[in-house]
Amino acid sequence: MKKLYIFSVLCSLSVASLAQQTPVLKQKYLPKHTYSINNKMAILMQATMHSDSVAKATGGSGDESVEMKYQAENNTDLKTAEASADRSIPVAMSKTLVVYHVAINNQEAPPQPDLLAGKTINGTIDAAGNVYADTTKTGTEVNSFIKGMVEALPTSITFPDRQLKVGDTFTKEEPGYTVDLTNQGIKKDFPMNVIYKLTDIKDEKLSFETSSVFVINHEAKYQGRTIKIEGKGSSSGKFVFDIGKSYPLYKGEQIDVAFEVNSDKAIAKFKNTVWHEAKATASAN
Protein backbone atom coordinates (compact mmCIF):
# COMPACT_ATOMS: atom_id res chain seq x y z
CA MET A 1 0.00 0.00 0.00
CA LYS A 2 2.85 2.39 0.84
CA LYS A 3 4.51 1.73 -2.54
CA LEU A 4 1.21 2.38 -4.31
CA TYR A 5 0.80 5.69 -2.43
CA ILE A 6 4.31 6.83 -3.34
CA PHE A 7 3.69 5.87 -6.99
CA SER A 8 0.44 7.90 -6.99
CA VAL A 9 2.22 10.95 -5.56
CA LEU A 10 4.97 10.69 -8.19
CA CYS A 11 2.35 10.46 -10.94
CA SER A 12 0.59 13.56 -9.59
CA LEU A 13 3.84 15.49 -9.49
CA SER A 14 4.60 14.42 -13.06
CA VAL A 15 1.20 15.59 -14.31
CA ALA A 16 1.57 18.91 -12.45
CA SER A 17 5.01 19.39 -13.97
CA LEU A 18 3.71 18.76 -17.50
CA ALA A 19 0.83 21.17 -16.89
CA GLN A 20 3.36 23.91 -16.11
CA GLN A 21 5.07 23.59 -19.48
CA THR A 22 3.96 25.32 -22.66
CA PRO A 23 3.64 24.00 -26.17
CA VAL A 24 6.06 25.51 -28.68
CA LEU A 25 4.63 29.03 -29.04
CA LYS A 26 4.01 31.13 -32.13
CA GLN A 27 2.12 34.39 -32.45
CA LYS A 28 -0.32 34.48 -35.38
CA TYR A 29 -3.59 35.89 -36.64
CA LEU A 30 -6.44 33.45 -37.13
CA PRO A 31 -8.84 33.60 -40.11
CA LYS A 32 -12.44 34.73 -39.49
CA HIS A 33 -11.59 36.47 -36.23
CA THR A 34 -12.00 39.99 -34.87
CA TYR A 35 -9.12 41.56 -32.92
CA SER A 36 -9.87 44.62 -30.83
CA ILE A 37 -6.84 46.47 -29.48
CA ASN A 38 -6.77 49.38 -27.05
CA ASN A 39 -3.51 51.36 -27.07
CA LYS A 40 -2.51 53.92 -24.47
CA MET A 41 0.68 55.97 -24.41
CA ALA A 42 2.00 58.78 -22.23
CA ILE A 43 5.30 60.63 -22.45
CA LEU A 44 6.94 63.03 -20.03
CA MET A 45 9.96 64.82 -21.48
CA GLN A 46 12.07 67.23 -19.44
CA ALA A 47 14.95 69.11 -21.05
CA THR A 48 17.42 71.69 -19.81
CA MET A 49 19.56 73.54 -22.36
CA HIS A 50 22.48 75.95 -22.24
CA SER A 51 23.94 77.93 -25.15
CA ASP A 52 26.92 80.27 -24.91
CA SER A 53 25.81 82.09 -28.07
CA VAL A 54 22.32 82.76 -26.67
CA ALA A 55 23.84 84.01 -23.43
CA LYS A 56 26.13 86.37 -25.34
CA ALA A 57 23.36 87.64 -27.61
CA THR A 58 20.81 88.23 -24.85
CA GLY A 59 23.07 89.07 -21.93
CA GLY A 60 21.32 86.38 -19.92
CA SER A 61 22.33 82.99 -18.62
CA GLY A 62 21.60 81.18 -21.88
CA ASP A 63 19.67 78.54 -19.93
CA GLU A 64 16.25 77.23 -20.91
CA SER A 65 13.99 74.51 -19.56
CA VAL A 66 11.23 72.73 -21.45
CA GLU A 67 8.68 70.18 -20.25
CA MET A 68 6.47 68.28 -22.68
CA LYS A 69 3.55 66.04 -21.73
CA TYR A 70 1.91 63.75 -24.26
CA GLN A 71 -1.08 61.47 -23.79
CA ALA A 72 -2.89 59.42 -26.43
CA GLU A 73 -5.36 56.55 -26.55
CA ASN A 74 -6.89 54.79 -29.53
CA ASN A 75 -8.87 51.69 -30.42
CA THR A 76 -7.98 49.58 -33.45
CA ASP A 77 -10.14 46.75 -34.81
CA LEU A 78 -8.95 44.08 -37.27
CA LYS A 79 -11.45 41.74 -38.91
CA THR A 80 -9.91 38.80 -40.74
CA ALA A 81 -11.55 36.82 -43.55
CA GLU A 82 -11.04 33.27 -44.83
CA ALA A 83 -7.40 32.40 -45.53
CA SER A 84 -6.26 32.31 -49.17
CA ALA A 85 -4.48 29.42 -50.88
CA ASP A 86 -1.08 30.99 -50.11
CA ARG A 87 -2.08 31.15 -46.41
CA SER A 88 -2.37 34.95 -46.48
CA ILE A 89 -5.47 36.42 -44.82
CA PRO A 90 -7.46 39.44 -46.06
CA VAL A 91 -8.09 41.92 -43.25
CA ALA A 92 -10.21 45.04 -42.75
CA MET A 93 -8.88 47.59 -40.25
CA SER A 94 -10.41 50.61 -38.54
CA LYS A 95 -9.12 52.98 -35.89
CA THR A 96 -10.73 55.44 -33.50
CA LEU A 97 -8.82 58.15 -31.67
CA VAL A 98 -10.07 58.35 -28.08
CA VAL A 99 -7.70 60.77 -26.35
CA TYR A 100 -4.99 63.11 -27.61
CA HIS A 101 -3.27 65.78 -25.49
CA VAL A 102 0.03 67.58 -25.92
CA ALA A 103 1.17 70.30 -23.54
CA ILE A 104 4.48 72.21 -23.66
CA ASN A 105 5.31 74.04 -20.44
CA ASN A 106 1.65 73.53 -19.48
CA GLN A 107 0.43 75.18 -22.69
CA GLU A 108 -2.05 72.87 -24.43
CA ALA A 109 -1.37 72.29 -28.14
CA PRO A 110 -4.24 72.10 -30.69
CA PRO A 111 -5.83 68.63 -30.97
CA GLN A 112 -4.67 66.35 -33.74
CA PRO A 113 -7.31 65.64 -36.42
CA ASP A 114 -8.35 62.00 -36.71
CA LEU A 115 -7.85 61.39 -40.43
CA LEU A 116 -8.81 57.72 -40.10
CA ALA A 117 -12.19 58.40 -38.48
CA GLY A 118 -14.94 56.51 -40.29
CA LYS A 119 -12.52 54.84 -42.70
CA THR A 120 -11.99 51.11 -43.23
CA ILE A 121 -8.52 50.20 -44.48
CA ASN A 122 -8.19 46.90 -46.30
CA GLY A 123 -5.01 44.89 -46.18
CA THR A 124 -3.39 41.49 -45.99
CA ILE A 125 -1.72 39.41 -43.30
CA ASP A 126 0.97 37.18 -44.79
CA ALA A 127 1.83 33.65 -43.69
CA ALA A 128 4.48 35.02 -41.31
CA GLY A 129 1.91 37.20 -39.50
CA ASN A 130 3.00 40.56 -40.96
CA VAL A 131 0.19 43.07 -41.56
CA TYR A 132 0.19 45.12 -44.76
CA ALA A 133 -2.28 47.92 -45.50
CA ASP A 134 -3.46 48.80 -49.00
CA THR A 135 -2.64 52.50 -49.38
CA THR A 136 -3.07 52.74 -53.16
CA LYS A 137 -6.36 54.62 -52.80
CA THR A 138 -5.42 56.99 -49.96
CA GLY A 139 -3.45 60.23 -49.92
CA THR A 140 0.05 60.84 -48.57
CA GLU A 141 -1.13 62.47 -45.32
CA VAL A 142 -3.60 59.68 -44.55
CA ASN A 143 -0.95 57.08 -45.42
CA SER A 144 1.28 58.33 -42.60
CA PHE A 145 -1.56 57.72 -40.15
CA ILE A 146 -2.18 54.26 -41.62
CA LYS A 147 1.52 53.47 -41.21
CA GLY A 148 1.31 54.53 -37.55
CA MET A 149 -1.77 52.36 -37.01
CA VAL A 150 -0.04 49.27 -38.42
CA GLU A 151 3.20 49.93 -36.51
CA ALA A 152 1.21 50.17 -33.25
CA LEU A 153 -0.17 46.63 -33.65
CA PRO A 154 1.30 44.03 -31.28
CA THR A 155 4.74 43.08 -32.54
CA SER A 156 5.18 39.43 -33.41
CA ILE A 157 7.21 37.75 -30.68
CA THR A 158 9.79 35.19 -31.83
CA PHE A 159 9.46 32.61 -29.09
CA PRO A 160 12.14 29.97 -28.48
CA ASP A 161 11.69 26.77 -30.51
CA ARG A 162 11.13 24.73 -27.36
CA GLN A 163 8.72 24.29 -24.49
CA LEU A 164 8.90 26.87 -21.71
CA LYS A 165 8.36 26.40 -18.00
CA VAL A 166 7.94 28.93 -15.18
CA GLY A 167 11.26 30.64 -14.52
CA ASP A 168 12.56 30.30 -18.10
CA THR A 169 13.80 33.39 -19.92
CA PHE A 170 14.47 34.42 -23.50
CA THR A 171 15.68 37.64 -25.11
CA LYS A 172 14.23 39.57 -28.05
CA GLU A 173 15.50 42.73 -29.75
CA GLU A 174 12.79 45.40 -29.86
CA PRO A 175 12.56 49.10 -30.71
CA GLY A 176 13.78 50.99 -27.66
CA TYR A 177 13.98 54.74 -28.02
CA THR A 178 14.27 57.20 -30.88
CA VAL A 179 16.33 60.36 -30.42
CA ASP A 180 14.62 62.83 -32.75
CA LEU A 181 16.53 66.11 -33.06
CA THR A 182 15.12 67.34 -36.35
CA ASN A 183 16.66 70.80 -35.98
CA GLN A 184 20.08 69.11 -35.80
CA GLY A 185 19.46 66.73 -38.66
CA ILE A 186 19.43 63.70 -36.36
CA LYS A 187 16.90 60.90 -36.02
CA LYS A 188 18.47 57.80 -34.50
CA ASP A 189 16.84 54.59 -33.24
CA PHE A 190 18.36 52.79 -30.27
CA PRO A 191 17.02 49.22 -29.95
CA MET A 192 16.92 47.27 -26.71
CA ASN A 193 17.33 43.59 -25.91
CA VAL A 194 14.27 42.74 -23.83
CA ILE A 195 14.46 39.82 -21.42
CA TYR A 196 11.19 37.88 -21.08
CA LYS A 197 10.83 35.80 -17.90
CA LEU A 198 7.89 33.40 -17.65
CA THR A 199 6.31 33.90 -14.22
CA ASP A 200 2.97 32.07 -14.44
CA ILE A 201 0.97 29.60 -16.55
CA LYS A 202 -2.76 29.57 -15.84
CA ASP A 203 -5.89 28.88 -17.94
CA GLU A 204 -3.82 28.85 -21.17
CA LYS A 205 -2.49 32.30 -20.30
CA LEU A 206 1.25 32.90 -19.98
CA SER A 207 2.47 35.82 -17.87
CA PHE A 208 5.95 37.25 -18.41
CA GLU A 209 7.97 39.94 -16.68
CA THR A 210 10.04 42.03 -19.10
CA SER A 211 13.17 44.11 -18.51
CA SER A 212 16.05 45.65 -20.42
CA VAL A 213 18.90 48.14 -20.26
CA PHE A 214 20.43 49.88 -23.26
CA VAL A 215 23.03 52.50 -24.14
CA ILE A 216 22.53 55.69 -26.13
CA ASN A 217 25.73 56.62 -27.95
CA HIS A 218 25.90 58.47 -31.26
CA GLU A 219 28.08 61.05 -33.01
CA ALA A 220 27.11 63.03 -36.09
CA LYS A 221 28.17 66.02 -38.18
CA TYR A 222 25.70 68.83 -38.85
CA GLN A 223 26.54 72.10 -40.59
CA GLY A 224 30.21 71.71 -39.77
CA ARG A 225 29.60 70.96 -36.09
CA THR A 226 30.16 67.69 -34.22
CA ILE A 227 27.20 66.55 -32.16
CA LYS A 228 27.65 63.88 -29.50
CA ILE A 229 24.79 62.04 -27.83
CA GLU A 230 25.46 59.95 -24.73
CA GLY A 231 23.14 58.35 -22.21
CA LYS A 232 21.35 55.23 -21.10
CA GLY A 233 17.90 53.75 -20.76
CA SER A 234 16.00 50.94 -19.10
CA SER A 235 12.58 49.34 -19.32
CA SER A 236 10.33 47.12 -17.23
CA GLY A 237 6.92 45.67 -17.89
CA LYS A 238 4.51 42.77 -18.21
CA PHE A 239 3.41 40.59 -21.13
CA VAL A 240 0.46 38.15 -21.26
CA PHE A 241 0.04 35.63 -24.09
CA ASP A 242 -3.04 33.51 -24.86
CA ILE A 243 -2.02 30.02 -26.02
CA GLY A 244 -5.47 29.19 -27.44
CA LYS A 245 -5.68 32.35 -29.56
CA SER A 246 -1.91 32.46 -30.29
CA TYR A 247 -2.05 36.18 -29.56
CA PRO A 248 -0.87 38.62 -26.86
CA LEU A 249 -3.65 39.89 -24.61
CA TYR A 250 -1.61 42.51 -22.78
CA LYS A 251 1.69 44.33 -22.98
CA GLY A 252 2.63 47.18 -20.69
CA GLU A 253 6.00 48.78 -20.18
CA GLN A 254 7.76 51.85 -18.87
CA ILE A 255 10.92 53.14 -20.55
CA ASP A 256 13.17 55.59 -18.70
CA VAL A 257 15.85 57.46 -20.64
CA ALA A 258 18.46 60.06 -19.72
CA PHE A 259 20.98 61.47 -22.20
CA GLU A 260 23.05 64.55 -23.05
CA VAL A 261 23.53 66.26 -26.41
CA ASN A 262 26.79 68.21 -26.74
CA SER A 263 27.49 70.52 -29.65
CA ASP A 264 30.44 72.93 -29.43
CA LYS A 265 29.34 75.56 -26.89
CA ALA A 266 25.81 74.23 -26.41
CA ILE A 267 24.60 71.39 -24.23
CA ALA A 268 21.18 69.87 -23.63
CA LYS A 269 20.17 67.32 -21.01
CA PHE A 270 17.08 65.18 -21.50
CA LYS A 271 15.17 63.02 -19.05
CA ASN A 272 12.24 61.15 -20.59
CA THR A 273 9.72 58.58 -19.39
CA VAL A 274 7.49 56.68 -21.79
CA TRP A 275 4.52 54.56 -20.67
CA HIS A 276 2.79 52.21 -23.11
CA GLU A 277 -0.05 49.77 -22.57
CA ALA A 278 -1.86 47.59 -25.14
CA LYS A 279 -4.85 45.38 -24.33
CA ALA A 280 -6.32 43.01 -26.89
CA THR A 281 -9.26 40.66 -27.29
CA ALA A 282 -9.68 38.05 -30.02
CA SER A 283 -12.98 36.38 -30.89
CA ALA A 284 -14.33 34.27 -33.76
CA ASN A 285 -16.55 36.12 -36.27
C-alpha positions as a printed NumPy array, in Angstrom:
array([[  0.   ,   0.   ,   0.   ],
       [  2.853,   2.388,   0.837],
       [  4.507,   1.733,  -2.539],
       [  1.214,   2.378,  -4.313],
       [  0.799,   5.687,  -2.431],
       [  4.307,   6.828,  -3.343],
       [  3.687,   5.875,  -6.987],
       [  0.436,   7.904,  -6.99 ],
       [  2.217,  10.948,  -5.559],
       [  4.966,  10.688,  -8.188],
       [  2.354,  10.463, -10.94 ],
       [  0.591,  13.56 ,  -9.59 ],
       [  3.837,  15.493,  -9.494],
       [  4.601,  14.42 , -13.058],
       [  1.197,  15.586, -14.314],
       [  1.57 ,  18.906, -12.451],
       [  5.009,  19.393, -13.969],
       [  3.71 ,  18.756, -17.498],
       [  0.832,  21.17 , -16.886],
       [  3.357,  23.909, -16.115],
       [  5.071,  23.588, -19.485],
       [  3.963,  25.322, -22.656],
       [  3.64 ,  23.996, -26.175],
       [  6.056,  25.512, -28.682],
       [  4.63 ,  29.029, -29.041],
       [  4.008,  31.13 , -32.132],
       [  2.12 ,  34.389, -32.451],
       [ -0.315,  34.477, -35.381],
       [ -3.587,  35.891, -36.64 ],
       [ -6.439,  33.446, -37.134],
       [ -8.842,  33.604, -40.11 ],
       [-12.443,  34.729, -39.491],
       [-11.592,  36.472, -36.228],
       [-11.997,  39.99 , -34.873],
       [ -9.12 ,  41.557, -32.924],
       [ -9.872,  44.621, -30.829],
       [ -6.836,  46.474, -29.483],
       [ -6.768,  49.384, -27.054],
       [ -3.507,  51.359, -27.073],
       [ -2.507,  53.919, -24.465],
       [  0.685,  55.969, -24.409],
       [  1.997,  58.777, -22.229],
       [  5.299,  60.634, -22.445],
       [  6.938,  63.028, -20.025],
       [  9.962,  64.82 , -21.476],
       [ 12.073,  67.229, -19.443],
       [ 14.949,  69.111, -21.049],
       [ 17.425,  71.691, -19.814],
       [ 19.564,  73.537, -22.358],
       [ 22.48 ,  75.948, -22.237],
       [ 23.939,  77.935, -25.148],
       [ 26.923,  80.273, -24.914],
       [ 25.813,  82.093, -28.075],
       [ 22.32 ,  82.76 , -26.671],
       [ 23.844,  84.013, -23.426],
       [ 26.126,  86.371, -25.343],
       [ 23.36 ,  87.642, -27.611],
       [ 20.813,  88.229, -24.847],
       [ 23.069,  89.073, -21.933],
       [ 21.316,  86.379, -19.925],
       [ 22.33 ,  82.991, -18.619],
       [ 21.604,  81.177, -21.88 ],
       [ 19.671,  78.537, -19.93 ],
       [ 16.254,  77.234, -20.915],
       [ 13.985,  74.507, -19.562],
       [ 11.232,  72.726, -21.453],
       [  8.68 ,  70.18 , -20.255],
       [  6.465,  68.283, -22.684],
       [  3.551,  66.04 , -21.728],
       [  1.909,  63.745, -24.257],
       [ -1.083,  61.467, -23.79 ],
       [ -2.891,  59.422, -26.434],
       [ -5.362,  56.549, -26.548],
       [ -6.892,  54.787, -29.534],
       [ -8.872,  51.686, -30.416],
       [ -7.98 ,  49.577, -33.454],
       [-10.137,  46.749, -34.813],
       [ -8.955,  44.081, -37.272],
       [-11.453,  41.744, -38.911],
       [ -9.907,  38.803, -40.744],
       [-11.553,  36.822, -43.548],
       [-11.037,  33.267, -44.827],
       [ -7.402,  32.396, -45.532],
       [ -6.255,  32.306, -49.172],
       [ -4.485,  29.415, -50.878],
       [ -1.083,  30.989, -50.112],
       [ -2.081,  31.15 , -46.406],
       [ -2.374,  34.947, -46.484],
       [ -5.469,  36.423, -44.823],
       [ -7.457,  39.442, -46.06 ],
       [ -8.092,  41.922, -43.249],
       [-10.208,  45.042, -42.745],
       [ -8.879,  47.592, -40.254],
       [-10.406,  50.607, -38.537],
       [ -9.116,  52.982, -35.89 ],
       [-10.728,  55.436, -33.5  ],
       [ -8.816,  58.152, -31.667],
       [-10.073,  58.345, -28.082],
       [ -7.702,  60.771, -26.353],
       [ -4.993,  63.106, -27.613],
       [ -3.275,  65.776, -25.493],
       [  0.031,  67.579, -25.922],
       [  1.171,  70.303, -23.536],
       [  4.478,  72.206, -23.658],
       [  5.308,  74.041, -20.441],
       [  1.649,  73.534, -19.476],
       [  0.43 ,  75.184, -22.686],
       [ -2.051,  72.874, -24.435],
       [ -1.373,  72.289, -28.136],
       [ -4.243,  72.099, -30.692],
       [ -5.831,  68.631, -30.966],
       [ -4.667,  66.348, -33.74 ],
       [ -7.311,  65.637, -36.421],
       [ -8.35 ,  61.998, -36.714],
       [ -7.849,  61.394, -40.43 ],
       [ -8.814,  57.717, -40.103],
       [-12.188,  58.396, -38.481],
       [-14.941,  56.511, -40.292],
       [-12.516,  54.839, -42.7  ],
       [-11.993,  51.114, -43.232],
       [ -8.524,  50.2  , -44.482],
       [ -8.192,  46.905, -46.296],
       [ -5.012,  44.887, -46.182],
       [ -3.386,  41.494, -45.994],
       [ -1.721,  39.411, -43.301],
       [  0.968,  37.182, -44.789],
       [  1.826,  33.649, -43.687],
       [  4.48 ,  35.019, -41.306],
       [  1.911,  37.2  , -39.502],
       [  2.998,  40.555, -40.962],
       [  0.19 ,  43.073, -41.556],
       [  0.192,  45.123, -44.765],
       [ -2.281,  47.923, -45.499],
       [ -3.465,  48.799, -49.   ],
       [ -2.639,  52.504, -49.383],
       [ -3.069,  52.735, -53.161],
       [ -6.362,  54.622, -52.8  ],
       [ -5.419,  56.991, -49.958],
       [ -3.448,  60.227, -49.917],
       [  0.048,  60.841, -48.566],
       [ -1.131,  62.466, -45.322],
       [ -3.602,  59.68 , -44.555],
       [ -0.955,  57.082, -45.417],
       [  1.285,  58.328, -42.601],
       [ -1.564,  57.722, -40.148],
       [ -2.176,  54.262, -41.623],
       [  1.521,  53.471, -41.205],
       [  1.309,  54.529, -37.549],
       [ -1.771,  52.364, -37.013],
       [ -0.039,  49.273, -38.422],
       [  3.199,  49.931, -36.506],
       [  1.212,  50.173, -33.255],
       [ -0.173,  46.632, -33.65 ],
       [  1.298,  44.027, -31.278],
       [  4.74 ,  43.08 , -32.543],
       [  5.181,  39.433, -33.405],
       [  7.208,  37.749, -30.683],
       [  9.792,  35.192, -31.826],
       [  9.459,  32.609, -29.09 ],
       [ 12.142,  29.967, -28.483],
       [ 11.689,  26.766, -30.508],
       [ 11.125,  24.734, -27.362],
       [  8.719,  24.289, -24.491],
       [  8.897,  26.865, -21.708],
       [  8.357,  26.404, -17.995],
       [  7.945,  28.926, -15.185],
       [ 11.259,  30.643, -14.521],
       [ 12.558,  30.301, -18.099],
       [ 13.803,  33.386, -19.922],
       [ 14.472,  34.421, -23.499],
       [ 15.681,  37.643, -25.112],
       [ 14.233,  39.574, -28.052],
       [ 15.499,  42.728, -29.751],
       [ 12.786,  45.398, -29.862],
       [ 12.558,  49.104, -30.711],
       [ 13.782,  50.986, -27.664],
       [ 13.98 ,  54.741, -28.019],
       [ 14.272,  57.199, -30.884],
       [ 16.332,  60.364, -30.419],
       [ 14.619,  62.828, -32.749],
       [ 16.534,  66.108, -33.061],
       [ 15.118,  67.336, -36.351],
       [ 16.664,  70.799, -35.981],
       [ 20.077,  69.11 , -35.796],
       [ 19.455,  66.731, -38.664],
       [ 19.433,  63.699, -36.364],
       [ 16.897,  60.897, -36.021],
       [ 18.467,  57.804, -34.502],
       [ 16.836,  54.593, -33.242],
       [ 18.361,  52.787, -30.266],
       [ 17.023,  49.216, -29.951],
       [ 16.92 ,  47.265, -26.709],
       [ 17.332,  43.587, -25.905],
       [ 14.266,  42.745, -23.828],
       [ 14.458,  39.817, -21.416],
       [ 11.192,  37.876, -21.08 ],
       [ 10.832,  35.801, -17.899],
       [  7.89 ,  33.396, -17.649],
       [  6.307,  33.899, -14.216],
       [  2.975,  32.066, -14.438],
       [  0.967,  29.601, -16.548],
       [ -2.759,  29.574, -15.836],
       [ -5.886,  28.876, -17.938],
       [ -3.824,  28.847, -21.172],
       [ -2.488,  32.295, -20.302],
       [  1.247,  32.905, -19.982],
       [  2.467,  35.818, -17.868],
       [  5.951,  37.253, -18.406],
       [  7.974,  39.944, -16.681],
       [ 10.038,  42.027, -19.101],
       [ 13.165,  44.113, -18.513],
       [ 16.05 ,  45.654, -20.423],
       [ 18.903,  48.136, -20.264],
       [ 20.434,  49.883, -23.265],
       [ 23.034,  52.5  , -24.142],
       [ 22.528,  55.691, -26.129],
       [ 25.727,  56.617, -27.953],
       [ 25.904,  58.474, -31.258],
       [ 28.077,  61.047, -33.006],
       [ 27.115,  63.025, -36.095],
       [ 28.166,  66.022, -38.183],
       [ 25.704,  68.83 , -38.848],
       [ 26.535,  72.102, -40.593],
       [ 30.21 ,  71.709, -39.77 ],
       [ 29.604,  70.956, -36.094],
       [ 30.162,  67.688, -34.223],
       [ 27.2  ,  66.553, -32.164],
       [ 27.65 ,  63.884, -29.5  ],
       [ 24.787,  62.037, -27.826],
       [ 25.456,  59.946, -24.729],
       [ 23.141,  58.354, -22.214],
       [ 21.349,  55.225, -21.101],
       [ 17.899,  53.748, -20.762],
       [ 15.997,  50.943, -19.099],
       [ 12.578,  49.338, -19.318],
       [ 10.334,  47.118, -17.23 ],
       [  6.917,  45.67 , -17.887],
       [  4.513,  42.766, -18.208],
       [  3.412,  40.594, -21.129],
       [  0.46 ,  38.148, -21.257],
       [  0.041,  35.633, -24.091],
       [ -3.043,  33.512, -24.862],
       [ -2.024,  30.015, -26.016],
       [ -5.469,  29.186, -27.442],
       [ -5.678,  32.348, -29.559],
       [ -1.913,  32.457, -30.292],
       [ -2.052,  36.181, -29.556],
       [ -0.871,  38.624, -26.862],
       [ -3.651,  39.889, -24.612],
       [ -1.606,  42.506, -22.783],
       [  1.686,  44.329, -22.979],
       [  2.63 ,  47.18 , -20.686],
       [  5.995,  48.784, -20.181],
       [  7.763,  51.851, -18.865],
       [ 10.917,  53.137, -20.546],
       [ 13.174,  55.592, -18.699],
       [ 15.851,  57.456, -20.635],
       [ 18.461,  60.056, -19.717],
       [ 20.979,  61.471, -22.202],
       [ 23.046,  64.548, -23.054],
       [ 23.53 ,  66.257, -26.405],
       [ 26.79 ,  68.207, -26.741],
       [ 27.486,  70.522, -29.653],
       [ 30.442,  72.928, -29.426],
       [ 29.335,  75.556, -26.893],
       [ 25.815,  74.23 , -26.406],
       [ 24.603,  71.389, -24.226],
       [ 21.185,  69.869, -23.629],
       [ 20.168,  67.315, -21.012],
       [ 17.082,  65.176, -21.499],
       [ 15.165,  63.018, -19.053],
       [ 12.24 ,  61.145, -20.59 ],
       [  9.724,  58.581, -19.389],
       [  7.486,  56.676, -21.791],
       [  4.524,  54.557, -20.672],
       [  2.791,  52.208, -23.106],
       [ -0.055,  49.766, -22.569],
       [ -1.859,  47.592, -25.137],
       [ -4.846,  45.382, -24.326],
       [ -6.321,  43.013, -26.891],
       [ -9.26 ,  40.661, -27.287],
       [ -9.684,  38.047, -30.019],
       [-12.981,  36.375, -30.894],
       [-14.334,  34.269, -33.76 ],
       [-16.552,  36.122, -36.27 ]])
